[in-house]
Amino acid sequence: MRPRKKKALAIVFTGNFFHSWIPTGIVKQLSKNFSVTILPLNVDFPTELAGFLPVNCRILSRANEKTSRITTLLQDILLIIQRKKSKSFRFRIQRKLFGDIRICSKQVKLKDKIRLSLSRIVRMTLMLTFPGHKIMSFLPGINNILRKIVFLRFNYEKSNFLRFLPEKPDLIVIPSSGMEGKVYEILREARRERMPTILAIENWDNLTSKSVLLVKPSLITVMGPSSIHMARDVQGFQDSHIVSAGLPRHNLLRTSRKTSSSNNRTGVVKILYAGFSVPHNEVNVLNFLAKELDEDIEEGRVQLSYRPHPARQPRLGEEKELNPLIRMDTSSADAFENTQHLPIIDDHFLDSIRGYDIIIATPTTFSLEAMMMNRYVIIDGTNDEIHLTSAYISLNRYLHLEDLRRIHGLDIAQSRESLLNYVIQAVKLSSYNQQYDLSFMINQESRCFSTYIKEFAEKI
């Protein structure tokens, strides 16, 4: 009897999400049930991940296809028209119009106020007058006419991304942050060809803060129960097209039962500060903590380390130098001025995080991962008085971050002094294993992410 032919599965990467799929074992598991082809579209495949690929997985050379201007135009229009569906959308529009600096703040120098004011005027003039679609998107009645016209144009256009694939796949999987215009063009073409598609949401905030999804896939995978509500209420999905599969990057965390055994056996309390991607003067916060804890650090009772966010954005008024008592986390870049370095999410990386007793985290997905590893977590929710995106403001302006306040026992510090007090109290603990109930947010089933794809494929 001839063996049954495997279904052809194409994973199309339009962003740098390889680290969530390859070292975490998802692609390896998929290759057992599918003939897997990976297509990097407008993005380079990280060569350091080649050793994690199974031998029967085909990786294609980088292909390039520009995102249509109409697609970008439609994203802008729908973000404005649908802004009432998510306060994160409104915050994104505000940032696009006014930038990330609070110009009226006393902390901003006069020369910076003048420079930023001129820059803001130019930005607002260009955004609202050229080519003019954005200002029309704010006008009731006119905006719906504009939306219909641009949608017609979008649906008329064609993308030939299928020409990059050696064979027509039975299923297309697209990892996405919810904002890549090329993703919607792929979904549109797949729908024309009647090919089933899965859109795998890559991060906690992607359903509520990036953009309105222009084309719906056959199935969308989300982080957990609260994300199902976001997909339904913000993006308009029906429950039958949503599956709570967890985030791809959490695959090892969910499939491994390994937990941290940190109990301060060495007598040194290891603290890690995990940084923010958007502008927030976290180095100032770190230096404040190091100064206040200097005696404990110098005498070896406390060790303070810093892990910058791998997509750290520039910021204004942040101190240029780290206190020499602060160590750089080995999983991050060599210096916080150059952090465009994604860690390989494997057991070694997870063990390095488990090696810390206390995690001070800005409000990012990393804070959830630290809680999933039963680390004692303190949220830096301080206000730097300069950025619209400081941790304090972000906690109040981003829809998805409301979930943090629902986590029982989680410390959220809104000032440097309260953050210091939380740290001092935590250092005195005899054990740093802390269990948080994240079941309302995260699918914590000990199943590989690939099983959800396999289950869907069996139905088509």
Secondary structure as GFF3:
##gff-version 3
##sequence-region A 1 460
A	DSSP	beta_strand	7	13	.	.	.	ID=ss1
A	DSSP	alpha_helix	18	21	.	.	.	ID=ss2
A	DSSP	alpha_helix	26	30	.	.	.	ID=ss3
A	DSSP	beta_strand	34	40	.	.	.	ID=ss4
A	DSSP	three_ten_helix	47	52	.	.	.	ID=ss5
A	DSSP	beta_strand	58	59	.	.	.	ID=ss6
A	DSSP	alpha_helix	69	81	.	.	.	ID=ss7
A	DSSP	three_ten_helix	83	85	.	.	.	ID=ss8
A	DSSP	alpha_helix	87	98	.	.	.	ID=ss9
A	DSSP	alpha_helix	110	129	.	.	.	ID=ss10
A	DSSP	alpha_helix	133	137	.	.	.	ID=ss11
A	DSSP	alpha_helix	142	156	.	.	.	ID=ss12
A	DSSP	three_ten_helix	161	164	.	.	.	ID=ss13
A	DSSP	beta_strand	171	176	.	.	.	ID=ss14
A	DSSP	alpha_helix	181	192	.	.	.	ID=ss15
A	DSSP	beta_strand	197	201	.	.	.	ID=ss16
A	DSSP	beta_strand	219	222	.	.	.	ID=ss17
A	DSSP	alpha_helix	225	233	.	.	.	ID=ss18
A	DSSP	three_ten_helix	239	241	.	.	.	ID=ss19
A	DSSP	beta_strand	242	244	.	.	.	ID=ss20
A	DSSP	three_ten_helix	248	250	.	.	.	ID=ss21
A	DSSP	alpha_helix	251	255	.	.	.	ID=ss22
A	DSSP	beta_strand	269	274	.	.	.	ID=ss23
A	DSSP	alpha_helix	282	292	.	.	.	ID=ss24
A	DSSP	alpha_helix	294	298	.	.	.	ID=ss25
A	DSSP	beta_strand	302	307	.	.	.	ID=ss26
A	DSSP	beta_strand	327	328	.	.	.	ID=ss27
A	DSSP	alpha_helix	347	354	.	.	.	ID=ss28
A	DSSP	beta_strand	358	361	.	.	.	ID=ss29
A	DSSP	alpha_helix	365	372	.	.	.	ID=ss30
A	DSSP	beta_strand	376	380	.	.	.	ID=ss31
A	DSSP	alpha_helix	391	397	.	.	.	ID=ss32
A	DSSP	three_ten_helix	399	406	.	.	.	ID=ss33
A	DSSP	beta_strand	411	413	.	.	.	ID=ss34
A	DSSP	alpha_helix	416	427	.	.	.	ID=ss35
A	DSSP	alpha_helix	449	459	.	.	.	ID=ss36
###
